[in-house]
Amino acid sequence: MKTVILSAALAFAASACRHADDLDANYFRPHPMFHVEPIPNVPAADGVGPHDAFGLRGYNTSENPPIKVLIFGGASIYAHGKATKEAIPALVAEELVKLQKSALVGNAGCPGQCAASAMLRLHFSLSAWKPTHIVYSPGGEDWSVYAAQNFQSDLNHVPRPWSGSPFPFEAGLSPAGAAAYERDLRSLDVVARMNEARLILCMPIERSKYSPLRAPILKVSQQRRLMVIEQMRDADEMARAIARGIAKN
Amino acid sequence: MKTASVVRRAVLLILSEIAVVAVLGFFVEGLSRGALHAGLVPESELRFPAPLIVRPHPFIGFSLRELAIRGAGQPFEHHINRQGYRGALFTAKTPQTFRVLCVGDSVVYGDNLADGETLPFRLEESLKEIVKTKNIEVINAGVLQYTSAETFAALALRGIDTSPDVVVFYQGANDVAPRLVRPFKSDYSHFRSVWVRDSEQRADKFLEASDGYVTLRWLAGVYPNAMHIDYYTTRPLAKSTQKERESGFFRSGNDAFLHNEAAGTALARAAGARSLIVATSYNEQFPDNAGFLKQMIEQNRRKQSQTAAKQGANFYELPPEFASEPRNFRDNVHFTADGAKTAAAHIAYEMARLNWLPK
């Protein structure tokens, strides 16, 4: 009897600890081709969802405006733990309305999504959404993947499944990590252009933890003649900058 | 005093549970050994003779396992180098190197062929006969079971890093099976499974010393299925009728294949490489060719030339007499040693005809 009670107590404790992960497991899952994806067609819950048929957060419309923007990034673009309307893509959509642009903005952020997974997701899945503009906003996921201590250029070091929490061992961006990051951003642009979309890259804030990612982003933007937008701490300001960039581009 | 008594009782409880588990373990071990000895359990289906030739990859799905050997002791023994490719190691590219990357499936990989008989190996030989001024390297980036989706992802994350001058695409046969499954998805997630747990797990290897463990694993149905790549890479698919498969095949179309191939050539071009798309050749004498494979290859062939033209790549078909010669194939699509050599010579001459080779 005591054993049964002890086991039940342990099971309850373990289940309580895993509650947050369980919620995420209903919203994000590993994908065979692009590592991780938001599960399509799920309703909103506390700080996650809803996802439409493409796994985009909060957008489900049959409109077909002239401007269709996909904003890629990790947990911060997805706004994990926040309301849908607080996410930068939602703010960008509002700003585009203010600029009198008829546009649809899709939140293609996903916790755990780095540049490589964004590129593969765009190629395999979201190209069918027919975006005209792609915005890529790097964050903690890119830092965790490309600045990992056990970095391998084909990204085989990335644990699977991975929900997006940073790796325990970050070593800083090595030349190999920077080269792989450039390669994957370049590929993202190749895939965007193949689908007749324009890529806009966001730059991490200077002197922030992620600022070493600036150099490869700048290099790719110069090589491929891409628009670059500085990330800002204020989400509204950043959304305004992205909206202006889209309107210009 | 009371605490000491509780601790003593807890320790006793834990020890008694360990004792029960140990007795059960010994019982299972003894029973399994007896069953093995009596021939009730097939010993060959309990343990891997060698590590599986592929391993999971977080972005590509799967890739060749570094330093793995397939078909050990057989005439067609395959060796994977420590860079994860079949064939010789390659180093950083120098201005004196002309490098060709061959991407695709088991036909490029050279399943059932020795390391010195594969298409890329023979292509290197043929190119070396034509080009004397540069160091010719042909990398075999073919992987068993790769569809165009894995080939694209592998090219993006691995192939481009080899800095090829030319990328040769030879693929399509494995894109048939995903088309037979409904509902078709362009990301192939309806067909491919997420392979998380490698067959070469340390804990598993440690426990494999126990006959009881491997027998229970066999009874659970894990082995011998686990000896096949499909077990890890393909979703357990529901049985379907011929009519359902036909419906799936015609509804899906070959857009996803063409999209993957086009994106691959675009990546190659962005990396400064030329692309040669070689149409998959099939054995016209093989009885299975009335099925989906032949239809898919013919469908692809008609569109691949358009893809090539749009992407600034080149399209090449092996001459008709190659497909009509049964000696070139060991089955419907895989080459024999002679077939690989002849196909490689044709591809090399096509590259020379296009003026792609260094003088």
HADDOCK unambig.tbl for C-alpha pairs under 7 A between the chains (distance, minus, plus):
assign (segid A and resid 30 and name CA) (segid B and resid 194 and name CA) 6.74 0.50 0.50
assign (segid A and resid 31 and name CA) (segid B and resid 194 and name CA) 6.20 0.50 0.50
assign (segid A and resid 32 and name CA) (segid B and resid 61 and name CA) 5.35 0.50 0.50
assign (segid A and resid 32 and name CA) (segid B and resid 189 and name CA) 6.28 0.50 0.50
assign (segid A and resid 32 and name CA) (segid B and resid 192 and name CA) 6.21 0.50 0.50
assign (segid A and resid 32 and name CA) (segid B and resid 193 and name CA) 5.95 0.50 0.50
assign (segid A and resid 32 and name CA) (segid B and resid 194 and name CA) 4.67 0.50 0.50
assign (segid A and resid 33 and name CA) (segid B and resid 59 and name CA) 5.68 0.50 0.50
assign (segid A and resid 33 and name CA) (segid B and resid 60 and name CA) 5.75 0.50 0.50
assign (segid A and resid 33 and name CA) (segid B and resid 61 and name CA) 5.88 0.50 0.50
assign (segid A and resid 33 and name CA) (segid B and resid 187 and name CA) 6.87 0.50 0.50
assign (segid A and resid 34 and name CA) (segid B and resid 59 and name CA) 5.34 0.50 0.50
assign (segid A and resid 35 and name CA) (segid B and resid 58 and name CA) 5.70 0.50 0.50
assign (segid A and resid 35 and name CA) (segid B and resid 59 and name CA) 5.24 0.50 0.50
assign (segid A and resid 124 and name CA) (segid B and resid 186 and name CA) 6.00 0.50 0.50
assign (segid A and resid 124 and name CA) (segid B and resid 187 and name CA) 4.63 0.50 0.50
assign (segid A and resid 125 and name CA) (segid B and resid 186 and name CA) 6.48 0.50 0.50
assign (segid A and resid 125 and name CA) (segid B and resid 187 and name CA) 5.80 0.50 0.50
assign (segid A and resid 154 and name CA) (segid B and resid 157 and name CA) 5.02 0.50 0.50
assign (segid A and resid 154 and name CA) (segid B and resid 158 and name CA) 5.52 0.50 0.50
assign (segid A and resid 156 and name CA) (segid B and resid 57 and name CA) 5.88 0.50 0.50
assign (segid A and resid 156 and name CA) (segid B and resid 58 and name CA) 6.15 0.50 0.50
assign (segid A and resid 158 and name CA) (segid B and resid 58 and name CA) 6.55 0.50 0.50
assign (segid A and resid 160 and name CA) (segid B and resid 58 and name CA) 5.97 0.50 0.50
assign (segid A and resid 160 and name CA) (segid B and resid 196 and name CA) 6.21 0.50 0.50
assign (segid A and resid 161 and name CA) (segid B and resid 196 and name CA) 6.97 0.50 0.50
assign (segid A and resid 187 and name CA) (segid B and resid 267 and name CA) 6.41 0.50 0.50
assign (segid A and resid 190 and name CA) (segid B and resid 266 and name CA) 6.61 0.50 0.50
assign (segid A and resid 190 and name CA) (segid B and resid 267 and name CA) 6.38 0.50 0.50
assign (segid A and resid 191 and name CA) (segid B and resid 263 and name CA) 6.60 0.50 0.50
